[in-house]
Amino acid sequence: MTGRLTLVGTPIGNLGDVSDRARRALAAADVICAEDTRRTRKLLTAYDIHPPLLVSVRQHNEQRQAARVLQWLAEGRAVAYVTDAGMPVLSDPGERLVRAVLAADGAVGVAAGPDAATSALLLSGLPAARWCFEGFLPVKGRSRRQRIAALAGEPRTAVLFEAPHRLLRTLAELAAVVGPDRPVAVANDLSKRHERVWRGPIGAVLAQLQGSEPRGEFVVVLAGVSAVARPQTS
């Protein structure tokens, strides 16, 4: 298998965040696999990149499309994979594709780019030496309660993604379980023109956001149980 699969990081909001290496990887690809081809085509057009083949590889067809990717790699083609924003695999499709390629002794590389998790962590002001990524919490049920309960005793800073229509509910449930004084940062629309970060005790941040209609993409950064609360401003 002489081809190579390259996971390419794409902007989470600001088009200027595409790295030179990412652009070269996309321009050199014989095949670009994308979570959403319409969205990716807009990005490629912005950089005047016209791949010979652009195909859909998303959550619901990833396992099936992996067989096609393996065939392309066996033919010696360069294959790039991108998701809608940020790094593939991190709360995005791509994990099954990578496993399939590695299981076939194929080559996998990364053209690193921006991602919301580390961007929010850096902006939070919370301890970043040891942290964990929780992704999206389960929407409901026992698994959601268990995950939130685990965060109450987690010593590391935890990073979560959340949909706008569930943000207030998640913050309220976290406050009830971990306590309203646990430091938190809530980042919205990272790297975009109207980027905002709310910082402070989770109860106070929740009070600031209540009565509003959250829109856009949100990342919640929750201090670990051992963190010392410091005065913070929004």
C-alpha positions as CSV (number, residue, x, y, z in Angstrom):
1,M,0.0,0.0,0.0
2,T,2.0,3.0,-1.3
3,G,-0.6,5.7,-0.8
4,R,-1.0,7.8,2.3
5,L,-4.0,9.1,4.3
6,T,-3.5,12.6,5.7
7,L,-5.9,14.0,8.3
8,V,-6.1,17.7,7.6
9,G,-7.1,20.3,10.2
10,T,-9.4,23.1,8.9
11,P,-10.5,26.4,10.3
12,I,-13.0,26.5,13.2
13,G,-14.1,29.9,12.1
14,N,-11.4,32.1,10.7
15,L,-10.3,31.1,7.2
16,G,-6.8,32.6,7.9
17,D,-6.1,29.7,10.2
18,V,-5.4,27.2,7.4
19,S,-1.7,26.3,7.7
20,D,0.6,26.2,4.7
21,R,1.1,22.4,5.3
22,A,-2.7,21.9,5.3
23,R,-3.1,23.7,2.0
24,R,-0.3,21.8,0.4
25,A,-1.8,18.5,1.6
26,L,-5.2,19.4,0.1
27,A,-3.6,20.7,-3.2
28,A,-1.5,17.5,-3.6
29,A,-4.4,15.1,-2.8
30,D,-5.6,12.8,-5.5
31,V,-8.8,12.3,-3.4
32,I,-10.3,14.6,-0.7
33,C,-12.7,12.9,1.6
34,A,-15.0,15.3,3.5
35,E,-17.6,15.1,6.2
36,D,-19.7,17.6,4.2
37,T,-18.6,18.1,0.6
38,R,-20.6,21.3,0.2
39,R,-18.9,22.9,3.1
40,T,-15.5,21.6,2.1
41,R,-15.9,22.8,-1.5
42,K,-16.4,26.4,-0.2
43,L,-13.1,26.1,1.7
44,L,-11.3,24.6,-1.3
45,T,-12.7,27.3,-3.6
46,A,-11.4,30.0,-1.3
47,Y,-7.9,28.7,-1.8
48,D,-8.3,27.8,-5.5
49,I,-7.9,24.1,-4.8
50,H,-9.6,21.7,-7.3
51,P,-9.2,18.1,-6.3
52,P,-9.6,15.4,-9.0
53,L,-12.1,13.7,-6.7
54,L,-14.1,15.0,-3.7
55,V,-16.2,12.4,-1.9
56,S,-18.3,12.2,1.2
57,V,-17.1,10.3,4.3
58,R,-19.3,11.0,7.2
59,Q,-20.6,9.3,10.3
60,H,-23.2,7.2,8.6
61,N,-21.1,5.9,5.7
62,E,-17.6,5.9,7.2
63,Q,-17.2,2.2,7.6
64,R,-18.4,1.5,4.0
65,Q,-16.3,4.3,2.5
66,A,-13.2,3.0,4.3
67,A,-13.0,0.1,1.8
68,R,-12.9,2.7,-1.1
69,V,-10.1,4.6,0.7
70,L,-8.1,1.4,1.1
71,Q,-8.4,0.7,-2.6
72,W,-7.2,4.2,-3.4
73,L,-4.2,3.9,-1.1
74,A,-3.4,0.5,-2.7
75,E,-3.3,2.2,-6.0
76,G,-0.8,4.7,-4.6
77,R,-3.1,7.7,-4.4
78,A,-2.8,10.5,-1.8
79,V,-6.0,10.8,0.2
80,A,-6.8,13.7,2.5
81,Y,-9.6,13.7,5.0
82,V,-11.3,16.8,6.5
83,T,-14.3,17.3,8.7
84,D,-16.5,20.4,8.9
85,A,-14.2,22.3,11.2
86,G,-11.1,21.6,13.3
87,M,-9.3,18.3,13.5
88,P,-10.9,15.1,12.3
89,V,-11.6,12.4,14.9
90,L,-12.0,14.8,17.8
91,S,-15.8,14.6,18.3
92,D,-15.9,14.2,14.5
93,P,-15.9,11.3,12.1
94,G,-12.5,9.7,11.1
95,E,-11.7,7.3,13.8
96,R,-13.0,4.2,12.0
97,L,-11.3,5.3,8.8
98,V,-7.9,5.7,10.6
99,R,-8.3,2.3,12.3
100,A,-9.1,0.6,8.9
101,V,-6.0,2.1,7.3
102,L,-3.7,1.2,10.1
103,A,-5.2,-2.4,10.3
104,A,-4.2,-2.7,6.6
105,D,-0.7,-1.5,7.4
106,G,-1.4,1.7,5.6
107,A,0.3,5.1,6.3
108,V,-1.5,7.8,8.1
109,G,-0.2,11.4,8.6
110,V,-1.6,14.6,10.1
111,A,-1.5,18.2,8.7
112,A,-2.3,19.8,12.1
113,G,-4.7,22.7,12.3
114,P,-6.8,24.6,14.8
115,D,-9.2,22.9,17.2
116,A,-11.8,24.3,19.5
117,A,-10.8,22.2,22.5
118,T,-7.3,23.5,22.9
119,S,-8.2,27.0,21.8
120,A,-10.8,27.2,24.6
121,L,-8.4,25.7,27.1
122,L,-5.8,28.4,26.4
123,L,-8.4,31.2,26.7
124,S,-9.9,29.9,29.9
125,G,-7.2,30.8,32.2
126,L,-7.7,27.5,34.0
127,P,-4.9,25.0,34.7
128,A,-3.7,23.4,31.5
129,A,-0.8,21.2,32.6
130,R,-3.2,18.2,33.0
131,W,-6.6,18.2,31.3
132,C,-9.1,15.8,29.8
133,F,-11.4,16.0,26.8
134,E,-15.0,15.0,27.4
135,G,-16.4,15.9,24.0
136,F,-20.2,16.0,23.9
137,L,-22.0,14.7,27.0
138,P,-24.8,12.1,26.4
139,V,-28.0,13.9,25.8
140,K,-30.0,12.2,28.5
141,G,-30.3,9.1,30.8
142,R,-28.0,7.3,33.1
143,S,-24.9,7.7,31.0
144,R,-25.3,11.5,31.2
145,R,-25.7,11.4,34.9
146,Q,-22.7,9.2,35.3
147,R,-20.5,11.4,33.2
148,I,-21.5,14.6,35.1
149,A,-21.0,12.8,38.4
150,A,-17.5,11.8,37.3
151,L,-16.7,15.4,36.5
152,A,-17.5,16.3,40.1
153,G,-14.5,14.3,41.3
154,E,-12.2,14.9,38.2
155,P,-8.9,16.6,39.4
156,R,-8.0,17.7,35.9
157,T,-9.4,20.6,33.9
158,A,-12.2,19.2,31.7
159,V,-13.2,20.4,28.2
160,L,-16.7,19.7,26.8
161,F,-18.5,20.6,23.6
162,E,-22.1,21.6,23.8
163,A,-24.9,22.5,21.4
164,P,-26.5,26.0,21.9
165,H,-29.9,24.6,22.7
166,R,-28.5,22.5,25.5
167,L,-25.9,24.9,26.9
168,L,-28.0,26.3,29.8
169,R,-29.3,22.9,30.8
170,T,-25.8,21.5,30.9
171,L,-24.4,24.4,33.0
172,A,-27.3,24.1,35.4
173,E,-26.8,20.4,35.8
174,L,-23.0,20.9,36.3
175,A,-23.6,23.6,38.9
176,A,-26.0,21.3,40.8
177,V,-23.5,18.4,40.9
178,V,-20.0,20.0,41.0
179,G,-21.2,23.0,43.0
180,P,-21.9,26.6,41.9
181,D,-18.4,27.9,42.9
182,R,-16.4,25.6,40.6
183,P,-14.5,27.9,38.1
184,V,-15.6,27.6,34.5
185,A,-15.0,29.3,31.2
186,V,-17.6,29.2,28.4
187,A,-16.2,30.0,25.0
188,N,-18.5,30.9,22.0
189,D,-17.7,31.2,18.3
190,L,-13.9,30.8,18.7
191,S,-11.7,32.6,16.2
192,K,-14.8,34.3,14.7
193,R,-15.4,38.0,14.6
194,H,-17.7,38.0,17.7
195,E,-15.8,35.5,19.8
196,R,-16.7,35.7,23.5
197,V,-15.5,33.9,26.7
198,W,-17.4,34.0,30.0
199,R,-15.2,33.2,33.0
200,G,-16.0,32.8,36.7
201,P,-17.8,30.5,39.2
202,I,-20.2,28.3,37.2
203,G,-23.2,29.7,39.1
204,A,-22.3,33.3,38.2
205,V,-21.6,32.4,34.5
206,L,-24.9,30.6,34.3
207,A,-26.7,33.7,35.7
208,Q,-25.0,35.8,33.1
209,L,-26.2,33.6,30.3
210,Q,-29.7,32.9,31.5
211,G,-32.4,34.9,29.7
212,S,-30.3,34.9,26.5
213,E,-30.7,32.6,23.5
214,P,-27.3,30.9,23.0
215,R,-26.2,30.7,19.4
216,G,-23.2,29.4,17.6
217,E,-20.7,26.9,18.8
218,F,-19.8,26.5,22.5
219,V,-17.0,25.0,24.5
220,V,-17.2,24.6,28.3
221,V,-13.9,24.4,30.2
222,L,-14.5,23.2,33.8
223,A,-11.8,23.5,36.5
224,G,-10.8,20.3,38.3
225,V,-11.9,19.6,41.8
226,S,-8.5,20.4,43.1
227,A,-8.3,23.8,41.4
228,V,-8.1,26.8,43.6
229,A,-10.8,29.4,42.7
230,R,-9.3,32.7,41.7
231,P,-11.2,36.0,41.1
232,Q,-12.0,36.2,37.4
233,T,-13.9,38.6,35.2
234,S,-16.0,38.0,32.2
